[in-house]
Amino acid sequence: MASAAAEEKKPGLKKLIASLGQRKTGMMFIFGFSAGLPYALLLGTLYAWLSDAKVDLETMGVFSLIGLAYAFKFLWSPVVDRLKIPALHRLGRRKSWLIPAQFSLAIIFITLSLLNPQTSLGWFSLLAGFGAFASATQDVVIDAWRVDVADEVATVEMLSTVYQLGYRIAALAGGALALFLADWYSWPVVYALMGALMFIVGCATFFAPDTEAMDKQDTSDELREVGALSPKVRAVALSLVGVFWAWALITVIVFMVQSLGSDPDQRPDSVQFIRNMGPLIVISTVIIPAIIAAVLEKWKRSGRYVITQPIKAQNSVDRILDHGYRALLLPLTDIMGRLGWAAILVLALVLSYRITDNIWGSFAYPFYLGELEYTKSEVAVASKFFGVGMTMLGLALGGVCFAFFGRMATLTIGAITAAASNLLYADLATGGVGLDIFAKYSGFGWIVGLFGADDRMARLMLAITGENLAGGLAGAAFVAYLSAITSKRYSAVQYALLSSLTFLVGTLGRGALGEMIETQGYYPVFLFTASLGLFAVVLCLIEWGRQKRLGIADTLPS
């Protein structure tokens, strides 16, 4: 009987098919599309429109700062996780935030289509900034929804894979398709159509399943029961974390406001800001709060500074402090309490897993266009069309690996392939001899030749194939891993923190990598980024062993 039950829980083709047939899985695909479309339109395609409008490069550089909304979304994730929106909260805990964000994006895209960036650049930048904020907020909610609704049929692994598929299709629609439509019609038509798409997505969200409007625990007095930490200790800890988070948020807002000023001479240096302030922001928003959370959890478990009899909240100040503690510190104490010392391993894995891709991604086009001297059309075909297709194939491969091998095995395979794919670019940087040999004897060169590609183009497409297959597989695996170590009770804050941390670290390393490219060239850089990936491989193996020992390798968090 026990063996039959174990066999039933084993991943396989039946489980994969059952998961794909769930309504949750279909909505996850729509939400992936909804997350990917604004990102492509605001941080990619928008610059093509500005270029056509003859906006100067410096101003476009300032526009790119709206991407900071995605990097620092964890700063307002506690509000999204805990605050009820009047009237809308009846829609559900997540939908009450998701639907307004999606309709806001629809209105913003349609409004942008009515503006001329040459004559209304101020309004254009303001709307783009609001759009990035709404999009980042939507990401927080979608990430939390995925963790909340996952079950034994619609598993977190399958939901993560389908999310990535929807995201990549949106990137294709908001990137390459938008460029073609702009050539055939105009940019206003493109953004009006994309706004209509977001409106349709918002309507579809009404039919998505959701959790209750608010967890039952939110109305309890758990913080004031016997064994809970003293209210005074909690107040001091909350004040410390609040000061650090407030400083980080104000610093980022001031920087963005100064950067969007009309006088170019008064604009701060963004590279210098990231290099100098980035580490301090990470320390103040993640490292120090994590240490405080660990200390609080240790005190609670040891019975130090705990209350010995129930205490009721005396006034509104007490209730505000309780709500603030639930929003900011309980998510951190939860993850530190569940993981213990393993939190160091998890944080190291989160920091290193995608750094191989993230740290050099900004230099891809200079490498293709400047170093290798491919044309823009060649890069567009190889990267935007062929590359996106390979990424989607990699995501599908990740889904199959989840079904047959499990989460941690897929995570490890993703780390290995992501690191190895950098060696393809190292070969490409030195002439592509290895790629040419493989293309010749595997038949890849002959296949792409049927579509008019020469050996030089086949070489680029083969390197992009390896990288995007690995990136798709690793991306699906990483999203599933983050979702799995995130508690459903604090999903929004915990996931936003972990995913933002990954983005920030990649950003911080790009300045040093750029200097390395200038002084040593691309070949040693690709060897270096491949070696960075080995850290993730080792950490994956250690984490896999830890989870296997605890019997949690393929279970969902509670």
N, C-alpha and C positions, 0 to 999 in steps of 0.2 A: 504493500500500500504506500509506504513511504517512498519507495523507488519510483512508483508511478507518479506520485506528486512531484517529485524532483524532476522527472522527465517532462512533466507538463510545464514546469517553470523554465526549462532550458530554452534559450533563444533559437529561432529557426524560421523557416519560410512561412509556416502557418501564422506565427506571431507577427511577422512582418506584414502579411496580407491583412490580418485582422486590424492592425494598427492603422494601416492606410485607409481602411474603410470607415474609420471613426469621423464623426462630425468635427470633433476637436482638431483632428489632423487637417481637415479641409480649411478650417478657420486659421490654423497656424500658417498655412501657405499664404492665405490672404494677408495675415498680419506681417509675414515676412516681406511680401510685396509692398505693404504699406510703410514698412520701416526703410526699405531700400530706395524707394522712389524719391522721397524728399532729400535723402543724403546725396543721391546722384544729381538731382536738379540744383541743389543749393551749393554743393561743394565741388561741382565738376562742370556741368553743362552751363551753369549761369555765367562762367567765365568766358565761354565761347560767345554768348550773347554780348557780354561787355566788350569783348574784342571786336566784334562786328560793329559795335556802337562807338568804337575808337576811344574807349576809356583807357587812361594811361596805366602802365604796369604797376606803378606804385599804389594807385588806388585799388587795383585788383588784389594786390598783396594784402592791403588792409581788409578787403572783403573776406579773405581766407581766414581771418581771425574769428569769424563766426563759428568755425569748427571747434573752438574752445568749449562751446556749449556741450559738445559730445564728450569731451575729455573731463569736464567737471560736473557732469550730470548727477553724480553721487551727492553733491552738496545740497540739492533740493529733493533728493529721493525720499528722505524721511517724511517730508510734507506729502508727497504723492502717495506714500505707503499708508499714512495714518489719517490724513485730513479728509473729512466728509465734505463733498461739494453739496450745498443746499439743493434740495429737490432731486438733483441728478443721482444722489447716492442710492436711490431705489433701483437704479439700473443694475447695480452690482458693484462690488468693491473695486474691480479693475475697469469695467466698462464706463463707470461714471467719470473716469479720467480719460480713457481712451477715445471715446466718441467726441468730446469737445476738442481734443488735440487734433483728431483727423479732420473734423469740419473746419477747424482754424486753418489747417494747412491748405484745405481746398479753397477757402476764401483768400488766403494769402497768394496762392498761385494765380488765381483768377484776377486778383487786384494787380499783381505784377504784370499780367498780360495787358493791362490798361495803361501802364506807365511807359514813358520813354526814358531809358537810363541816361540819355544825354542831357535831358532837361529836368529830370526829377531824381537825380542821383541820391539826394538825401533821403527821400521817401523810399527809394529802392533799397538802400542799405538798411534802413530801419526795418522794413518788412522782411528782408532776408534774415536779419538778426532774430526777429520774432519767430520766423519760420524755423530757424535752427533750434531755438529754445523749445518750440512745440514739438519738433521732430525728436529731440533728445529726450523730452518728457515722455513722448510716445514709446520710445525705446525702453525706458525704465519700466513702463506699465506692461509692455509686451513681454519683456524678460520675466517679470513677476508672474504674469498670467500663465506662461509656459510651465513654470514650476508649480503653480497652484493647481492646474487642471490635469497634470500628468497622472496616469494611473498604470495598472499592470497591462492594459491593452494599448492605450495611446501613451506609450512610454516616453520618458523625457528624451531618450536617444532619437526616437523616430520624430518627435515634435521638433527637436533641434535640427535634424536633417532637412525636414520639410520647410522649416523656417528659412534655412540657408538657401534652399532652392528658390523659394519665393523672393528672397532678397536679391539673388543673382539675376533673376528674370527682370526684376524692377531696375537693377543697375543697367541692364541691356536696354530696357525701354526708356529709361531716363537719360541714357548716354547715347549709344549709337542710333537708336530709332529717333530720338529727339533731334539729333544732328541732321538726319535725312529729312525729317518733317520740316525742319527749319529751312532747308534748301528748297524743298518743294513749295512750302507756303511762307511762313514767317515765324519769328520767335514768339510774338503775342499769341498766335494760334497754338503753338506748342504748349505754352504754359497754361492757356485756357483749357486745352484738352487734358493736361495732367491734373489740373484742378478738378475737372469733372470726374476723372478717375478716382481721386481722393474722396470726392463726395460719394461715389458709389461704394467705396470701401467703408466709409463711415456708416452708410445705410446698412451694409452687410453686418457690421459689428453689433447691431441691435440683436441679431439672432445668434450671437456667440454665447456659449455657456460661460458661467462665471461663478466665483465664490460668493458667499454672503456679503452684504454691504459692509459688514465689519465683523472681525473675529469676536467670538464670545469672550475671549480673554480680555479684550479691550475694555469691557465694562466691569471687570472684576477688581477686587482689592488685593490682588496677589502681591503687590509691592508693599503692602502694609500688614501682611500676615506674619505669624511666628516663623522665624528663620530667614525672613527677608532682610536685606541690608537696611541699616538705619537711614531714615530720610535725610539726616544731616550729611552723612557720607555720600549719599546719592546726589544731593544738591551740590556739594563741592565738586564731585566728579563731573556732573553735568555742566557746571559752570566752566570748568577747565576745557572740556571738549567743545563747548559752545564758543568759547573765546577763540580757540584754534580754528574751528570751522568758519566762524564769522570773519576772522582775519583773512583766511584764504579766499572766501567769497568776495569780500570787499576789494582785495588786491586784484582779483581777476576782473571784476566789474570796472574798477578804475582804469586798469590797463586797456580794456576794450573801449571805454569811452574816450580815453586819450588817443587811442589809435584811430578812432573814427572822426577825429577832429578835422576841421577844414584846412588848418595850417600844417603842411607836410613837415616843416621844421620842428614842430612841437610833438610830432608822433614818436613814441618810444621805439627802440629797436626790439622787434619781436624775438629775434634769435637770442639777443642778450637777455631778454626777459625770461625766456624758457630755460636758458642755461643757468642763470643766477637764481631765479625765483622758483623754478620748477621743482628742484629737490626739496626746497623748504616747504612748498605746498604739499608735496607727497608726505613729508615727515609730519607736518602739522595736521593733515587730514586723515592719514592712515596709520602711520607708525605709532605716534604718541597716543591717539585714541585706542589703538589695539593694545598697547602696554597698559593703559589705564583699565581697559576692560578685563585684561588678564589678571591684574591685581584685585579688582573687585570680585571676580569669580573665585579667586583663591581665598579671599576673606570670607565669602559667603559659604564656601564648602568647609572651611575650617571653623566656622561659627564665630568669627571675629567681626565686631561691629554690626551684629544682627540684633533685631528686636526680639524680645522674649514674650511679648504679648501683643495682640492685634492693636493697631493704632489707626484711627479714622482720620481722613483728611479734614482739617479744621476750617479751611477757607479756600478761596479760589486760587491763591498762590500755591498752596499744596497740590491742588489738582493740576495746575499748569506744570509744576515741576514733575509730577508723575507722568503726565502725557509726554513731556520733553524727554524724560528718561526712557520711556517706552520707545520713542521714535529714534533717538540718537544712540543710546548706549545698550539697550537690550539686544538689538541685532548683533552688536559686537561681542557682548558677553556670551550670547548664545553660541556664536561660532567658535569663540575661544574655549567655552566650556565643553562643546561637543568634540573639538579636535585636540584640545590640550596642547602638548608640545608639538604635535603633528601640524599645528597651524603654521609653524615655521617652514615645514616641508611644503605645505600647500601654497603658502605665499611665494616661496622660491619657485615652485612649478608654474604658478600663474605669471610671475614676472618673466620667466625665461621661455615659456612655451611658444609664443608667437613673435618673439623678438627677432628671430631670424628673418622673417618676412617684413615685419613692421619697420625695422630700422633702416632697411635699404629701399623700401618701396618708393620713396620720394625721388630717388635717383634713377628709376627705371627709364623714364623718357630721355633724360640726358644720356644714359648709356646707349639706348637704341638709336637715338637721332644724332647725338654728338659723337660718341666714341665709335659706333659701328656704322654710322652714316646711312641708316635706312631712311626711307622717305616716310612722311607722315601717313600716306595712304597704306604703305606696307605695314607700318606699326598698327594702324587702325584695324586692318584685316586680321593680322596675326594676334593682336592683343584683345581687341574689343569683341570681335566675332568668334574667331576660332578659340581664343583664350577663355571667353566666357562659357563656351560650350564645354571645354575641358574642365572648367571649374565645376559646372553642373554635373558632369560625369563623375568627378571626384567626390562630390556630395552624395551622389547615388551610391557610389562605391562605399562611402562611409556608412550609409544606411544598411547596406548588405553586410558589412563587417560587424556592425552593431548586432544584427540579427543572429549571426553565426559565431562570432568570437567574443562578444561582450564589450562593455564600455572601455575598460582599462586597456585591453589588448588593442582596440582601435586607437585609443589615445597614444599608445606607444608606437604603433605603426605610423600614425600621423607625424609624430616627432621625428622618426627615422627618415621618412620620405621627405619631409620639409627641409631637414638638414642636407640630405643628399642632393636635393634639387638645386642647391646653390653651386654644387660642383659642375652642373650642366652649364651654368653661366660663367663659371671660371674657364671652362673649355671654350665657350663662345668668345670670351674676352681675348683668348690667345689664338684665334683662327678657326676653332670648331672642328679640329681633326677628328676627335672622338665622335662628335655628333654626325659628321659626314659618314664615317664608317658605319655607325648604327643605322643611319637613314638608308644607306645603300643596301645593306644585307638584311634589314628588317622589312624592306619594301615600302617604308614610310615615304622615302623620296619619290618613288614611282607613283604612289597614291596622290600626293599633293601635286605632282607634276601633271596629272590628268586635269587639274584645275588651273594650269598655267604657271605654277610656281617653279622657280629655278632652284638650284642647289643651295644658293645663298638664302633664299626665302625659306626653304625646307629646314635649314639649320636653325633659323630663328623660331619657326613654328614648333620644332621638336623641343627646343629648350623651354618654350612657353608651355608646351604640353606637359612636360615633366613638372614644372613649377606649379601650374594650375591644378593638375590632378592631385598633387601633394597638398596644395593649399586648400582645395575643396574638402579633401578627406580630413586634414588636420583641423580646419575650421569647424566642421560638423562635430568632430570629436571634442574639441575644446569647449564649444557651447554646451554640449551634453555634460561634460565634466563639471563646468561651473554650475549648471543647473542642478546637478546631483549633490554637490556639496553645500548647496544653498537650502536653508530651512524654508519650508512653505510659509511658516509664520512670519518670517522677516525677509521674504524673497526679494522685494523691491530694493531695499537698502543694501543687502548683502551682495546681490548680483551686480548692482550698479557700482559698488565699491571695487569689486574684483575686476570687472571688465574695464572700468576706467583706469585702474592701476596699470593694466597691460598697455593701454593706449598711451598713457603718460610716459612710461619707461621707454617705449619706442621713440617717442618724440624727443626725449632728453638726449638720446644717443646719436641723433642724426647730425648734430653739429660736428662731433668728433669724427664720425664716419665720413662726412664731407671733406674734412681736412685730410683724412687718410687717403681718400680717392685722389685729391689734388697732389699729394706728395708721393704716393706709391702706385697709383693706378688702380684699375678695377680688379685685376686678377688676384692680388693678395687680399683685397677686401672680400671677395667671394669665398676665399679659403677661410678667412676669419669668421664670416657669418655662418659658414658651414660648421666650424668648430664651436661657435656659440650654441648651435643646435644640439650638440652632444650633451650639454648640461641638461637640457630638457629630457633627452633620452634616458639619462641616468636617473633623474628625478622621477620620471614616469615609472621606471622599474621599481624604485624604492616605494613609491606610493602604491603601485600595484600590489607589491608584497604586503604592505601595511594593511590595505583594504582586504586582501585575501585572508590574512591572519584574523582579522576582526569579523570576517564573513559579511562584508558590506560592499563587495566589488560591484554588484549589479542591483543594488536596492536603492529605492528612492528615499530622500530625507523626509523626516516627519516634522 
